[in-house]
Amino acid sequence: MREKKKKEKITYIDDGSTIADMSGLSGKPENKDIRPYAGFRDIWRTYWLATKMMLVPTLIAVGFLMSLFFIMTFLFSVA
């Protein structure tokens, strides 16, 4: 008869740390060029960059829905 292979039992040890351990970070930035907050200009620039990325897919989706609406309107108005 064949012997069954025993599975290795894994033992996990909890060291108490979280997945995102940020205890090594200090409150003050080391680089003085980095501002601790984002100004209005940075926020506005980030907003427009994100909007420009979403503009073309949004127009494609709206165009598809409009064409579907007009096709359905034409089909049901003829009948």
TIMI-2910 file (N, C-alpha, C, CB; in pm, 1 decimal, decimal comma, always signed):
<rs>
+----------+----------+----------+----------+----------+----------+----------+----------+----------+----------+----------+----------+------+
!      n_x !      n_y !      n_z !     ca_x !     ca_y !     ca_z !      c_x !      c_y !      c_z !     cb_x !     cb_y !     cb_z ! resn !
+----------+----------+----------+----------+----------+----------+----------+----------+----------+----------+----------+----------+------+
!    +82,4 !   -118,5 !     +0,0 !     +0,0 !     +0,0 !     +0,0 !    +86,9 !   +124,9 !     +0,0 !    -93,8 !     -0,2 !   +120,0 !  Met !
!    +31,3 !   +228,8 !    -56,9 !   +103,1 !   +355,5 !    -59,2 !    +79,4 !   +430,8 !    +70,1 !    +60,3 !   +440,4 !   -179,4 !  Arg !
!   +181,6 !   +493,8 !   +113,8 !   +168,0 !   +576,2 !   +233,9 !   +130,9 !   +718,4 !   +192,7 !   +299,6 !   +575,3 !   +317,7 !  Glu !
!    +42,7 !   +779,1 !   +268,5 !     +5,3 !   +917,0 !   +241,4 !   +113,3 !  +1009,7 !   +294,7 !   -131,8 !   +950,7 !   +304,2 !  Lys !
!   +144,6 !  +1109,7 !   +213,7 !   +243,1 !  +1208,4 !   +257,6 !   +177,7 !  +1304,7 !   +354,8 !   +303,2 !  +1284,8 !   +137,1 !  Lys !
!   +244,4 !  +1330,0 !   +464,0 !   +191,7 !  +1423,9 !   +562,1 !   +221,8 !  +1565,9 !   +517,7 !   +251,0 !  +1396,8 !   +702,0 !  Lys !
!   +123,5 !  +1652,0 !   +533,3 !   +142,5 !  +1792,6 !   +499,7 !   +218,3 !  +1860,2 !   +613,1 !     +6,4 !  +1863,2 !   +473,9 !  Lys !
!   +304,7 !  +1951,8 !   +573,5 !   +380,4 !  +2026,6 !   +673,8 !   +288,0 !  +2127,8 !   +740,3 !   +503,6 !  +2097,9 !   +609,8 !  Glu !
!   +286,1 !  +2127,8 !   +870,5 !   +201,9 !  +2220,3 !   +944,7 !   +274,4 !  +2353,3 !   +958,3 !   +165,0 !  +2162,9 !  +1083,9 !  Lys !
!   +208,4 !  +2460,7 !   +916,0 !   +269,1 !  +2593,1 !   +918,6 !   +228,4 !  +2662,4 !  +1047,7 !   +227,1 !  +2677,2 !   +794,3 !  Ile !
!   +326,8 !  +2717,9 !  +1116,3 !   +301,3 !  +2791,9 !  +1239,0 !   +325,4 !  +2939,6 !  +1212,7 !   +390,6 !  +2740,7 !  +1355,2 !  Thr !
!   +222,6 !  +3019,8 !  +1236,2 !   +234,1 !  +3163,9 !  +1216,2 !   +263,5 !  +3230,3 !  +1350,4 !   +104,3 !  +3222,3 !  +1152,5 !  Tyr !
!   +358,1 !  +3322,2 !  +1349,5 !   +394,3 !  +3393,6 !  +1470,6 !   +351,5 !  +3539,2 !  +1454,7 !   +547,5 !  +3382,4 !  +1499,4 !  Ile !
!   +271,6 !  +3588,7 !  +1545,6 !   +222,9 !  +3726,0 !  +1540,5 !   +319,6 !  +3815,5 !  +1616,7 !    +79,2 !  +3736,8 !  +1599,2 !  Asp !
!   +382,0 !  +3909,5 !  +1544,7 !   +475,2 !  +4000,0 !  +1611,3 !   +407,5 !  +4129,9 !  +1655,5 !   +591,9 !  +4031,4 !  +1518,9 !  Asp !
!   +277,5 !  +4141,3 !  +1630,8 !   +203,3 !  +4257,6 !  +1677,3 !   +205,0 !  +4375,3 !  +1582,0 !   +256,9 !  +4300,9 !  +1807,3 !  Gly !
!   +274,8 !  +4366,6 !  +1470,1 !   +278,7 !  +4479,1 !  +1376,9 !   +159,8 !  +4472,2 !  +1282,0 !   +411,2 !  +4480,1 !  +1297,6 !  Ser !
!   +121,9 !  +4588,2 !  +1230,8 !    +11,9 !  +4593,0 !  +1134,9 !    +67,1 !  +4573,9 !   +994,6 !    -65,8 !  +4726,7 !  +1145,6 !  Thr !
!    -23,9 !  +4563,0 !   +898,6 !    +19,3 !  +4545,4 !   +759,5 !    +92,9 !  +4669,9 !   +711,5 !   -101,7 !  +4515,7 !   +667,5 !  Ile !
!    +41,5 !  +4785,5 !   +744,1 !   +105,1 !  +4911,3 !   +704,5 !   +171,4 !  +4972,2 !   +828,0 !     +0,8 !  +5010,8 !   +641,4 !  Ala !
!   +287,5 !  +4923,0 !   +860,7 !   +358,5 !  +4971,6 !   +978,8 !   +431,1 !  +5099,9 !   +942,7 !   +458,0 !  +4864,9 !  +1032,9 !  Asp !
!   +386,6 !  +5211,2 !   +998,8 !   +444,5 !  +5341,1 !   +967,1 !   +515,3 !  +5400,6 !  +1088,1 !   +336,6 !  +5436,5 !   +917,0 !  Met !
!   +559,1 !  +5315,1 !  +1178,1 !   +621,3 !  +5364,8 !  +1299,6 !   +759,1 !  +5425,4 !  +1273,8 !   +632,4 !  +5253,3 !  +1400,5 !  Ser !
!   +820,6 !  +5391,0 !  +1160,1 !   +952,5 !  +5443,9 !  +1129,7 !   +951,4 !  +5583,0 !  +1070,4 !  +1021,6 !  +5352,9 !  +1037,3 !  Gly !
!   +833,9 !  +5637,6 !  +1044,9 !   +824,7 !  +5769,9 !   +984,4 !   +816,5 !  +5875,9 !  +1092,3 !   +703,3 !  +5779,0 !   +891,0 !  Leu !
!   +884,8 !  +5983,4 !  +1068,5 !   +876,9 !  +6094,1 !  +1163,6 !   +772,3 !  +6194,0 !  +1115,4 !  +1015,5 !  +6163,1 !  +1180,7 !  Ser !
!   +735,8 !  +6284,4 !  +1200,0 !   +632,6 !  +6381,1 !  +1166,2 !   +680,8 !  +6490,4 !  +1072,7 !   +579,1 !  +6442,7 !  +1290,4 !  Gly !
!   +811,3 !  +6520,4 !  +1072,1 !   +863,6 !  +6628,6 !   +990,3 !   +935,4 !  +6572,3 !   +867,7 !   +958,5 !  +6717,3 !  +1072,6 !  Lys !
!   +915,2 !  +6634,4 !   +751,7 !   +985,3 !  +6585,8 !   +632,4 !  +1133,9 !  +6618,5 !   +639,6 !   +924,1 !  +6646,7 !   +505,3 !  Pro !
!  +1214,6 !  +6526,0 !   +589,2 !  +1359,1 !  +6549,2 !   +589,4 !  +1399,4 !  +6647,3 !   +480,4 !  +1434,3 !  +6417,5 !   +571,2 !  Glu !
!  +1329,2 !  +6643,7 !   +369,0 !  +1359,4 !  +6731,9 !   +257,8 !  +1279,8 !  +6860,9 !   +276,3 !  +1326,5 !  +6663,9 !   +121,1 !  Asn !
!  +1346,9 !  +6973,5 !   +280,9 !  +1280,1 !  +7102,0 !   +304,9 !  +1203,6 !  +7151,9 !   +183,2 !  +1381,7 !  +7206,2 !   +346,5 !  Lys !
!  +1230,3 !  +7094,8 !    +62,8 !  +1160,8 !  +7138,1 !    -57,2 !  +1017,1 !  +7086,4 !    -62,4 !  +1236,5 !  +7092,4 !   -179,8 !  Asp !
!   +988,4 !  +6982,2 !    +12,8 !   +855,3 !  +6922,7 !    +12,2 !   +766,3 !  +6998,8 !   +109,7 !   +861,3 !  +6771,9 !    +48,9 !  Ile !
!   +653,4 !  +7047,9 !    +57,8 !   +558,8 !  +7117,6 !   +144,0 !   +471,2 !  +7014,8 !   +215,6 !   +471,7 !  +7217,3 !    +62,1 !  Arg !
!   +438,4 !  +7037,5 !   +340,7 !   +356,9 !  +6939,7 !   +413,0 !   +210,3 !  +6939,6 !   +370,8 !   +365,8 !  +6966,0 !   +560,5 !  Pro !
!   +167,5 !  +7037,6 !   +293,6 !    +29,6 !  +7043,3 !   +247,6 !    +30,2 !  +7079,0 !   +100,0 !    -53,6 !  +7146,1 !   +330,0 !  Tyr !
!    -80,1 !  +7049,7 !    +33,2 !    -94,3 !  +7083,8 !   -107,4 !   -166,7 !  +7216,8 !   -117,7 !   -170,1 !  +6972,8 !   -185,1 !  Ala !
!   -111,3 !  +7306,1 !   -195,9 !   -175,1 !  +7435,5 !   -216,6 !   -288,0 !  +7425,6 !   -317,2 !    -73,3 !  +7538,1 !   -262,8 !  Gly !
!   -360,6 !  +7534,0 !   -330,8 !   -474,8 !  +7536,5 !   -422,5 !   -430,8 !  +7509,3 !   -565,6 !   -547,1 !  +7671,3 !   -414,8 !  Phe !
!   -316,4 !  +7564,5 !   -604,1 !   -267,4 !  +7545,6 !   -740,2 !   -239,1 !  +7398,2 !   -769,0 !   -141,1 !  +7628,9 !   -763,1 !  Arg !
!   -180,2 !  +7326,1 !   -674,8 !   -151,9 !  +7183,6 !   -692,4 !   -281,1 !  +7102,0 !   -699,8 !    -63,8 !  +7132,3 !   -577,9 !  Asp !
!   -375,2 !  +7137,1 !   -615,6 !   -502,5 !  +7065,4 !   -615,2 !   -576,0 !  +7087,4 !   -746,9 !   -590,1 !  +7110,7 !   -496,6 !  Ile !
!   -578,4 !  +7212,1 !   -795,1 !   -645,7 !  +7244,8 !   -920,9 !   -579,1 !  +7174,1 !  -1038,4 !   -645,8 !  +7396,5 !   -943,9 !  Trp !
!   -446,0 !  +7170,7 !  -1040,1 !   -371,7 !  +7103,3 !  -1147,5 !   -400,9 !  +6953,1 !  -1148,0 !   -220,0 !  +7127,8 !  -1131,8 !  Arg !
!   -403,9 !  +6891,6 !  -1031,3 !   -434,0 !  +6749,4 !  -1021,7 !   -575,9 !  +6720,9 !  -1069,2 !   -415,2 !  +6700,2 !   -878,0 !  Thr !
!   -669,1 !  +6806,9 !  -1032,6 !   -808,4 !  +6789,9 !  -1075,9 !   -818,6 !  +6793,6 !  -1228,2 !   -898,1 !  +6899,2 !  -1014,2 !  Tyr !
!   -755,8 !  +6891,2 !  -1293,3 !   -766,6 !  +6903,3 !  -1438,0 !   -694,5 !  +6790,6 !  -1510,0 !   -711,6 !  +7036,3 !  -1483,3 !  Trp !
!   -583,1 !  +6742,9 !  -1455,4 !   -515,5 !  +6628,7 !  -1517,0 !   -605,2 !  +6505,1 !  -1514,1 !   -382,2 !  +6599,5 !  -1445,1 !  Leu !
!   -673,2 !  +6482,8 !  -1402,4 !   -764,0 !  +6368,2 !  -1391,6 !   -884,7 !  +6385,5 !  -1483,3 !   -810,6 !  +6349,9 !  -1246,1 !  Ala !
!   -936,1 !  +6508,1 !  -1493,2 !  -1052,1 !  +6534,4 !  -1578,7 !  -1017,0 !  +6512,4 !  -1725,8 !  -1103,5 !  +6678,1 !  -1557,1 !  Thr !
!   -898,8 !  +6556,5 !  -1767,8 !   -858,4 !  +6537,1 !  -1907,0 !   -844,6 !  +6389,4 !  -1940,8 !   -726,9 !  +6609,1 !  -1934,5 !  Lys !
!   -800,0 !  +6309,1 !  -1844,8 !   -786,9 !  +6165,4 !  -1869,3 !   -924,2 !  +6099,8 !  -1885,9 !   -709,8 !  +6098,5 !  -1754,4 !  Met !
!  -1026,0 !  +6150,0 !  -1817,6 !  -1159,1 !  +6089,0 !  -1822,3 !  -1247,6 !  +6147,1 !  -1931,7 !  -1227,3 !  +6105,2 !  -1689,3 !  Met !
!  -1206,4 !  +6253,2 !  -1998,7 !  -1292,7 !  +6322,7 !  -2093,2 !  -1327,4 !  +6237,3 !  -2214,9 !  -1226,7 !  +6450,3 !  -2138,0 !  Leu !
!  -1229,7 !  +6177,5 !  -2279,3 !  -1255,2 !  +6098,8 !  -2400,5 !  -1340,9 !  +5975,6 !  -2370,2 !  -1122,4 !  +6055,6 !  -2464,8 !  Val !
!  -1310,1 !  +5894,1 !  -2268,0 !  -1399,8 !  +5780,7 !  -2240,0 !  -1542,3 !  +5822,7 !  -2204,9 !  -1343,5 !  +5698,4 !  -2127,1 !  Pro !
!  -1556,9 !  +5935,9 !  -2138,4 !  -1690,4 !  +5984,9 !  -2105,3 !  -1766,0 !  +6023,6 !  -2231,6 !  -1681,8 !  +6104,6 !  -2009,5 !  Thr !
!  -1699,7 !  +6093,0 !  -2323,0 !  -1764,6 !  +6131,4 !  -2448,6 !  -1802,6 !  +6008,8 !  -2530,9 !  -1672,7 !  +6222,8 !  -2530,4 !  Leu !
!  -1718,8 !  +5907,2 !  -2532,4 !  -1750,6 !  +5783,8 !  -2604,8 !  -1874,0 !  +5717,3 !  -2545,0 !  -1630,7 !  +5686,6 !  -2601,9 !  Ile !
!  -1880,2 !  +5708,9 !  -2412,0 !  -1994,9 !  +5646,0 !  -2346,4 !  -2122,8 !  +5724,6 !  -2371,5 !  -1970,0 !  +5633,5 !  -2196,2 !  Ala !
!  -2116,4 !  +5856,7 !  -2364,1 !  -2235,3 !  +5939,6 !  -2388,8 !  -2278,5 !  +5926,9 !  -2534,3 !  -2207,4 !  +6088,2 !  -2354,0 !  Val !
!  -2182,7 !  +5924,2 !  -2626,2 !  -2216,1 !  +5906,6 !  -2767,5 !  -2283,1 !  +5772,7 !  -2794,0 !  -2091,3 !  +5919,1 !  -2852,6 !  Gly !
!  -2233,9 !  +5667,6 !  -2729,8 !  -2295,2 !  +5535,7 !  -2744,9 !  -2437,9 !  +5535,6 !  -2691,8 !  -2212,1 !  +5429,3 !  -2672,6 !  Phe !
!  -2459,1 !  +5594,5 !  -2576,4 !  -2594,6 !  +5599,4 !  -2519,6 !  -2689,0 !  +5683,1 !  -2605,3 !  -2590,3 !  +5655,9 !  -2377,7 !  Leu !
!  -2638,5 !  +5794,2 !  -2661,2 !  -2722,7 !  +5877,1 !  -2747,5 !  -2761,6 !  +5802,5 !  -2873,7 !  -2651,1 !  +6006,9 !  -2783,6 !  Met !
!  -2665,5 !  +5734,3 !  -2934,1 !  -2696,9 !  +5659,1 !  -3056,2 !  -2794,9 !  +5546,0 !  -3026,4 !  -2568,4 !  +5602,4 !  -3119,4 !  Ser !
!  -2779,1 !  +5479,6 !  -2912,8 !  -2872,3 !  +5374,4 !  -2873,7 !  -3012,5 !  +5431,9 !  -2851,7 !  -2822,7 !  +5303,5 !  -2746,2 !  Leu !
!  -3019,5 !  +5547,7 !  -2789,9 !  -3148,7 !  +5613,6 !  -2766,9 !  -3216,6 !  +5647,5 !  -2899,2 !  -3130,0 !  +5741,2 !  -2682,9 !  Phe !
!  -3140,8 !  +5705,4 !  -2994,4 !  -3200,6 !  +5744,1 !  -3122,2 !  -3242,7 !  +5622,5 !  -3203,7 !  -3102,9 !  +5828,9 !  -3202,7 !  Phe !
!  -3165,4 !  +5514,9 !  -3198,3 !  -3202,5 !  +5392,3 !  -3269,9 !  -3330,1 !  +5333,9 !  -3211,4 !  -3088,3 !  +5288,4 !  -3263,8 !  Ile !
!  -3338,4 !  +5328,0 !  -3079,4 !  -3458,3 !  +5273,6 !  -3014,8 !  -3578,9 !  +5363,8 !  -3042,1 !  -3436,0 !  +5258,4 !  -2862,3 !  Met !
!  -3559,8 !  +5494,0 !  -3040,5 !  -3669,4 !  +5586,6 !  -3068,0 !  -3719,3 !  +5567,8 !  -3210,6 !  -3624,6 !  +5732,4 !  -3045,6 !  Thr !
!  -3627,7 !  +5552,8 !  -3305,6 !  -3664,9 !  +5534,0 !  -3445,1 !  -3738,9 !  +5401,1 !  -3464,3 !  -3540,2 !  +5539,3 !  -3534,7 !  Phe !
!  -3689,5 !  +5294,3 !  -3401,8 !  -3753,8 !  +5163,8 !  -3418,2 !  -3893,9 !  +5160,1 !  -3359,3 !  -3669,4 !  +5056,1 !  -3354,2 !  Leu !
!  -3915,2 !  +5221,5 !  -3243,6 !  -4045,6 !  +5216,3 !  -3180,6 !  -4142,1 !  +5321,6 !  -3234,4 !  -4030,4 !  +5232,8 !  -3032,8 !  Phe !
!  -4091,4 !  +5426,6 !  -3299,2 !  -4182,3 !  +5525,8 !  -3355,4 !  -4238,6 !  +5479,8 !  -3489,4 !  -4111,1 !  +5659,6 !  -3371,9 !  Ser !
!  -4166,7 !  +5393,5 !  -3560,3 !  -4212,8 !  +5341,1 !  -3689,2 !  -4324,2 !  +5239,5 !  -3668,4 !  -4096,1 !  +5276,9 !  -3766,7 !  Val !
!  -4313,5 !  +5161,4 !  -3564,1 !  -4411,1 !  +5052,0 !  -3541,2 !  -4541,1 !  +5099,8 !  -3488,9 !  -4356,5 !  +4951,5 !  -3446,3 !  Ala !
+----------+----------+----------+----------+----------+----------+----------+----------+----------+----------+----------+----------+------+
</rs>
